[in-house]
Amino acid sequence: MTISPKNTPIEAIKPSFRQTHLSDWGLIFVEGADAASFLQNQLTNSVLGLNRSKPGDIAEGPAAVRLVGYCSPKGRLLASAWLALFPQNNQGDDRYALFISKDIAASTAKRLAMFVLRSKVKVSDVSDTWQISGFYGTGLSLDSLGSDSLILRMPNVLYEDQAIVRVLIASPNQSEDLVDSAALKQWNFLEVLSAIPRIVLTTQEQFVPQMINFESVAGVDFKKGCYPGQEIVARSQYRGVIKRRLQLATLSMDALSSLSYSPGIELYHSDNASQPAGMVVLSAIDPKEPRSISLQIECKLEMLEHGEIHLGSVDGPVLKMSLLPYQLIEI
């Protein structure tokens, strides 16, 4: 997966960064002697072989951090998350951390716990006791985070010809007044630009992974064993039945009126007012162009060949399509 030209080591970059509390993000722990095999049978990506990252250290690269999906038996994504392995004590007992949308953290943890059965596994939604923060910039200074913080590096985003580093931090101590509204807008904007989807409550069970490019951003391992919905996901890949994809688009706020552009809002093609052509996956205001909105959308490929894509209804504002920052795996 190529989101930026190069994942430059953090220590090689001059410090220049911002941080903010991420109120939309939550955290699930899956821990215990059988945690690895349990998650291996539940998630779209391989869990086995993940490098351990001690609290205070940076989990980075595919050997330590993986994008994962959690599907229904019908192959539809119930959740997506960033996964890393952080030992819970000096004995190195397994504790997997899933950085996930907060609005689906509790339901996802509850559903995972239903399948624990006799396995030595504990699933906990700790979103209310651990605080998630985002750090981004052309360099990061992490010395002040403390040895008990869990640090996960996400893929860089190419923005204005610079590779922007992004890091998620989970801290067990809740702090107040950490929200930087300007930094939060920039973080959300960078997430949209990454074209890496994140499932939220309004988009649960809407997409087979390939419909939002999950296999093209290393979120699916087709060589691993079974997981819920695996047969449908594999069939979609090898029989070439996916006719929908995630795209990037922009929209002028001047044309919105009172329309929402939030995840889950449906899209319509100019030639078909009766059937939705797609859906908003994520959206964010461009901090440098506050009248411009950037969106991740899921859309029927045939609808991009002619005509226009509208937000909300066939009479809604027109979306302008943008290029993806990575190559799609052809299906």
Secondary structure, DSSP 8 states (H G I E B T S, - for coil): --SSS----GGGS--EEEEEE-TTEEEEEEESTTHHHHHHTTBSS--TT--B--TTSEE-STTTEEEEEEE-TTS-EEEEEEEEE--SSTT---EEEEEEEGGGHHHHHHHHHHT-TTSS-EEEE-TTTSEEEEEEEEE---GGG-TT-EEEEEEEEEETTEEEEEEEEEESS--SS---HHHHHHHHHHHHHHT-----GGGTTS--GGGGTGGGGT---TTS---TTHHHHHHHHHTT---EEEEEEEEEGGGTTT---STT-EEEETTEEEEEEEEEEEEEEETTEEEEEEEEEEEEGGGGSSS-EEESSTTS-B-EEE--SS-----
